[in-house]
Amino acid sequence: MKRPFWIALLAAVAFIVIVLARLPAAWVIPSGRPEGSCASIDGSLWSGTCAGLTVGKNAVGDVTWELQPLRLLLGRLAARVSLTHGAASATGDVEMTFGQRVTARNVVADLPLDPKLIPGLSRTLHGRARAELALLSIQRGIITDLKGRIEAHDLEDRSGAITPLGSYVVIFPGGGGEPVGKVHDLDGPIAFEGTLRLTRQPGYVLEGLIATRRDAPRELVNNIQWLGSPDASGRRQFGIEGTF
């Protein structure tokens, strides 16, 4: 009696999988909704494209996905996802579970520093960012774990005259607690070494030691002098924090 039951069960599961694999994505994914929609949808629920995705009033870009069916058996929605938005691009393996937890692995992203892409970013700051993340875990909108490196290249302050700020990297080792990464400069007029902590608010705390190099613009040198007296090596304490 058991063998026919399991054969019937496997046949039913196989049928459902086939139906889902062929189900047009446009039948399931909403369009024209203010909270989030696609300008056009192609492909199937299993493998498809959402062109012109918008969330709220923000244009996200074009998204493609390839679902990982075996993860559905564990109650998890997982897919290989790619995103393009003008000069910005990102790919990664994304998994969603109950409890509003999102986990991304093998993430590679390359994007310009643009307030339209990064909410809260100063409009006077320009440059490019590249991320290579082995793990990114988000719980209810808060980053709870982060492992990988994020680089910012050719930063410029354009609040007045264009002031070069250099390039930097932050490396997150991963692990429990609030994510804390080590930061240091790669090149440019500023020497910096410190830490970047992502807080639960959600927010951030950037702290470290900063100094200008000989070729630093005079305006930059004057601004850093306001941080207080330097130590024996010419470095000053620097700290800034904020919320997202």
C-alpha positions in Angstrom: 0.0 0.0 0.0 2.9 2.4 0.7 4.6 2.1 -2.6 1.6 3.2 -4.7 1.1 6.1 -2.4 4.6 7.4 -2.8 4.5 6.9 -6.5 1.3 8.9 -6.7 2.8 11.6 -4.4 5.9 12.0 -6.6 3.8 12.1 -9.7 1.7 14.9 -8.2 4.8 16.9 -7.2 6.3 16.4 -10.6 3.1 17.7 -12.2 3.1 20.8 -10.0 6.7 21.5 -10.8 6.1 21.2 -14.5 3.1 23.5 -14.3 5.1 26.1 -12.3 8.0 25.9 -14.7 5.7 26.7 -17.6 3.4 29.2 -15.9 3.9 32.6 -17.5 5.4 35.1 -15.1 3.0 37.8 -16.2 0.1 35.7 -14.7 1.6 35.9 -11.2 3.7 39.1 -11.0 1.6 42.2 -10.6 1.9 45.1 -13.0 0.7 48.7 -12.6 0.6 48.6 -8.8 1.9 51.7 -7.0 3.9 49.8 -4.4 5.8 47.8 -7.0 5.4 46.8 -10.6 7.1 45.9 -13.9 6.8 47.8 -17.1 6.9 44.5 -19.0 7.3 40.8 -18.0 8.7 38.0 -20.1 9.4 34.3 -19.6 8.0 32.0 -17.0 7.8 32.0 -13.2 10.8 29.7 -13.2 13.0 31.8 -15.4 12.0 35.3 -16.5 12.6 39.0 -16.8 10.9 42.0 -15.2 11.8 45.1 -17.3 11.4 48.6 -15.8 10.8 47.5 -12.2 9.7 50.3 -9.9 9.3 50.0 -6.1 7.2 52.9 -4.7 8.3 55.8 -6.8 11.9 54.6 -7.3 13.1 53.1 -10.5 15.0 49.9 -9.7 15.9 48.7 -13.3 15.6 45.4 -15.2 15.6 42.1 -13.2 16.1 38.6 -14.4 15.8 35.4 -12.3 16.4 31.7 -12.4 14.6 29.9 -9.5 16.3 27.1 -7.6 13.5 24.5 -7.3 15.0 22.3 -4.6 15.0 25.1 -2.1 11.2 25.2 -2.4 11.1 21.8 -0.6 12.6 23.6 2.4 10.0 26.4 2.3 12.5 28.9 0.9 12.2 31.0 -2.2 15.7 31.1 -3.8 16.9 32.3 -7.2 19.9 33.5 -9.1 19.1 37.2 -9.7 20.6 39.8 -12.0 19.9 43.5 -11.9 20.8 46.3 -14.4 20.0 50.0 -14.1 21.9 52.1 -16.6 25.6 51.9 -15.6 24.8 49.9 -12.5 24.7 46.1 -12.4 24.5 43.4 -9.7 24.2 39.6 -9.6 23.8 37.2 -6.7 22.0 34.2 -5.2 19.1 35.5 -3.2 17.0 33.5 -0.8 13.9 34.6 1.1 12.3 32.8 4.1 9.5 33.4 6.5 10.1 36.2 9.1 11.2 38.7 6.4 14.7 37.3 6.2 16.7 37.8 3.0 20.0 36.2 2.4 22.2 36.9 -0.6 25.4 35.1 -1.5 28.0 35.4 -4.2 27.0 39.0 -4.8 29.0 41.1 -7.3 27.8 44.7 -7.8 29.2 47.7 -9.7 27.5 51.0 -9.6 28.0 54.8 -9.7 27.5 56.7 -6.5 24.1 58.2 -7.2 21.3 59.2 -4.7 18.8 57.7 -7.0 20.4 54.3 -6.5 21.6 54.7 -2.9 19.0 56.5 -0.7 20.6 59.0 1.7 23.7 59.5 -0.3 24.9 63.1 -0.5 24.2 64.7 -3.9 27.7 66.3 -3.9 29.6 63.0 -3.6 30.5 61.4 -6.8 32.5 58.2 -7.7 32.0 54.5 -8.2 31.5 51.6 -5.9 32.2 47.9 -6.3 31.1 45.1 -4.0 32.1 41.5 -3.8 30.1 39.8 -1.0 30.2 36.2 0.0 27.2 36.8 2.4 24.7 39.5 3.0 21.9 38.8 5.5 19.0 41.2 6.1 16.3 40.7 8.8 13.3 43.1 8.7 15.3 45.7 6.8 18.4 45.5 9.1 21.7 44.1 8.0 22.5 41.4 10.5 25.5 39.8 8.8 28.0 40.8 6.1 31.1 39.1 4.7 33.1 40.5 1.8 34.6 43.8 0.5 33.2 47.0 -0.8 35.4 49.5 -2.7 34.7 53.1 -3.5 36.9 54.6 -6.3 37.7 58.1 -7.5 35.5 59.9 -4.9 35.0 63.6 -5.5 33.2 66.3 -3.5 31.3 68.6 -5.8 29.8 71.0 -3.3 31.9 73.8 -4.8 35.0 73.3 -6.7 35.6 69.6 -7.5 37.8 68.2 -4.7 39.3 64.7 -5.1 38.9 62.5 -2.0 40.6 59.3 -3.2 39.6 55.6 -3.1 38.8 53.4 -0.2 38.0 49.8 0.8 36.1 48.3 3.7 36.4 44.6 4.5 33.7 42.8 6.6 34.8 39.4 8.1 31.3 38.2 8.8 30.1 36.7 12.1 27.6 37.5 14.8 26.6 40.9 16.3 26.6 44.2 14.4 28.7 44.0 11.3 32.0 45.8 11.7 34.4 46.2 8.8 38.0 47.5 8.6 38.5 50.6 6.4 41.6 52.0 4.8 42.4 54.2 1.8 43.7 52.8 -1.5 45.0 56.0 -3.0 44.4 59.8 -3.1 45.1 62.8 -0.9 43.8 61.3 2.3 45.3 58.6 4.5 42.7 56.9 6.6 42.5 53.8 8.7 39.5 52.9 10.9 36.3 50.9 11.2 32.7 51.0 9.8 30.0 49.6 12.1 26.5 48.9 10.8 24.0 49.5 13.6 20.5 48.2 14.3 18.7 51.5 13.9 19.5 50.9 11.0 22.5 53.2 10.7 26.3 53.4 10.6 29.3 54.6 12.7 32.6 55.4 10.9 35.6 56.0 13.1 39.3 56.2 12.6 42.5 58.2 12.1 42.8 60.6 9.2 45.6 62.7 7.7 46.3 64.5 4.5 49.2 63.8 2.1 51.5 66.4 0.7 49.6 66.7 -2.6 46.2 67.3 -0.8 44.2 70.3 -1.9 44.5 73.3 0.4 40.7 73.3 1.0 40.9 69.6 2.2 43.8 70.3 4.5 42.0 73.3 6.1 38.9 71.2 6.7 40.7 68.4 8.4 42.5 70.8 10.7 39.2 71.5 12.3 39.2 68.0 13.7 41.6 68.9 16.5 45.3 68.5 17.3 47.2 65.7 15.4 49.1 62.9 17.2 52.8 62.3 16.9 52.4 60.9 13.4 50.2 63.8 12.1 46.9 61.9 12.3 43.6 63.2 13.8 40.6 61.4 15.2 37.7 61.2 12.8 34.2 60.1 13.4 30.8 60.3 11.7 27.5 58.5 12.2 24.0 58.5 10.7 20.9 56.5 10.0 19.5 55.1 6.8 
